[in-house]
Each structure stands twice: as C-alpha cells, then as structure tokens.
Amino acid sequence: MSEASSGLVGAWTLIDYTTTDLAGGRVRHPLGAGARGVLVYTADGYMSVQIAADDRSHYATDELHGGTGAERASAAAGYLAYAGRFEVSPEGIVTHLIDISLFPNWSKRQIRRRATLRGDLLTLGIVEPITVDGVSRTGILTWQRFAPSPVSASV
C-alpha cells in the first residue's frame, strides 16, 4: 500500500458536502446542510461510503422491506451509497472502483476524487463534473477522521 493510500485508511465522518454549478457558480448542499455520512477505507484496498440527508422521513411500518413506493423513492432520493476498491495516484487522485451502488448507473464504474489530507481532515474534490437535478456540477466532500473510542473487553 502506498503512503498516500495508508493516510486514508480508517473511518471518516462527513463534515460538509457541497456542489457548485458549473454555469453560474451557485453553491448547494445536495442532501441538505445537515447531511450525515460515513466513509471507510481499509488497509487491503476497499472502501465504502454512505451519505444521508438529515431529514429523511421514516416509513409508516417498521418492516425492513416495507414502505410504499413513494416512501422508498423518497428514502433513496435522500441517500448516496456505494462500495468497492480504491486506488490512489501519486498526484493525490483517489479512484473509487465501484462494485455496488444505490445509484445503479455507478455500479461497475470508476469515480475519481482529488484528495487533500491535512491532519484529521480529508477533502475529496469531484474531478469529473456530475449531473444533479439536470445541472452539471463539481463539488467537495469534507470528512473528519473518527476519533478512536475505547474498546470494551466484553462483547
């Protein structure tokens, strides 16, 4: 594992996720200003990311695969998730080699992010513009390394 890759290994919590419209420069929070997320990079080269809007509504039922079509659509619209392998170039570009994704179009694709690591803060800049709500955007995701918590001897 490269030195750049090893600096990413661990669990990260989302601090901020913004996008900027390429036409006009408007800055937005696609999942709201209170979006929450977890990003994990493992030493053996795997990654997983989950980001959720803070205001997602609960289903009317507690059945795991329940929910109406509208409830499911709303839940998916407020959530971003994918997992796969990752690689880091000497130039600081992190490539997520996506195996599975909530957004089916990203499955079996690669997404590149420009990584900047400063202490316990990681910023991942969107390299190739993405389309959100019909608008081409770039963006930045800011993550903070999870502080280690005491491990209990009991399970």
N, C-alpha and C positions, 0 to 999 in steps of 0.2 A: 504494500500500500504506500502511495506517495505521501510526502509530508503534507501537501495540500489536502489530500483526502483524509488523512488522520486528524487534521484540525477540525473537520466537520463531524467526526464520529461522536455520537451521543444523541440526546433528546433535546429538542428546542421547542419553545412556546412562542406563539405568534404575538408580536407586539403591534404590528401595523401592516395592512395590505392596501396599497393604493394603486390605481391605474391612472394614466394620463392620456387623454385623447390626442392622437397624432394631429388631427385637424382642430386647431383652436386651443389646445393645451389645458383643457379642463381636467382637474384632478378629482377623482372619485374614489369611494370605498365600495367596491362591487358587492361585498357581503355585509356592508354596514361598518360604521366606525368601531363597533364593539365586537367584531368578528373574533372568534377564538380558534386556535389551531395548535396542532402538534406535528412536528417534523422529526423523523428519526433516521439517522444514518448509522449503519452498522459497520464494524471493522472488516467484515467479509464482503463489503460492497453492495449491500442492499439498502433501500430507502423506502419510506412510507410517509405520506403526508395526508392530513385530514384538516380541513378548514370549514367552519360552520358559522353562519350568521347567528348572532346572539339572540335574535328574536324569533327563532323558528317555533312554530306552533306545534303543540302536542296533538297526536291523533285522539279521536274520541274513544278509542279502545286501546287497551294495553296489549292486545295480541301482536306478537312480534311481526308477523307478515300481514297484519291487518291494515286498516286505513282505507279511506275511499280513494278513488283515482285522483281527486283534487288534493287530498291530504298528501298523497305520495308525490304528486307533481310539485307541490309547494315545498315539501321537505327536500327534494332533490335540487330544486332551484336555489336553495339556500345552503348548499353543501358542495364542497370540492374535495375529491379524494382520489388518490392513485398510489400505486406501489410498483416497484421493480428494482433494477440495479442502478448504480450510478458510477460515473467516471469523472475525474477532474483533470483538466488540461493544465499544462504549465502556465498558461495565460490566465488561469483562475476561472475558466468556464466549467460549470458543473453540468454534465449531461445526465438527465434522468431518462433511463431506458425503460419506458413504462411497459409493464406486463399487463396490469389490470387498472381500470379507471371507472369511476362512476359515470363520467362523460365517455360514452363508448367510442367516440371518434379519436380519443387519445390512446386507446389500447393499442399496443404494439407500435407506438411511435416514440420519438425522442423529443425531449424538451430541454432547451439549453437556458441556463441562468448564469449571469455574471456574479460570482461570489466575492464578497468582501468580508473578511473576518477581522474584527477589532475587539480583542478581549473576549467577552461573553456575548457580543452582538454579531449577528450574521445578517448581511443584507444580500438578497438574491434579486438581481435585476433581470427583468424579462428581456431576452436578447432579440427574439423574433416577435414582432407585434402579434397580439391576439385580437380576436373579434369578440366583443361583448356587447350585447344588445344592438348589433348592427354597426358598431363603431370600432374602428381599428385603434388599438391602444398598446401602450407599453406600460410597464409598471415596476413596482418594487415591493418586495415582501421583507419585512424586518422581523428577525427572530432573536430571542434571548435564550441562552443555554439554561436548561433546567438546573437549579441548584441541587446538588446531591442531598438526598434525605437519609436520615438514619435508617439502617436496615434492622428490622426486628428479627430476633432469632426464632421466634415462633411463626408458624405458617397458618 
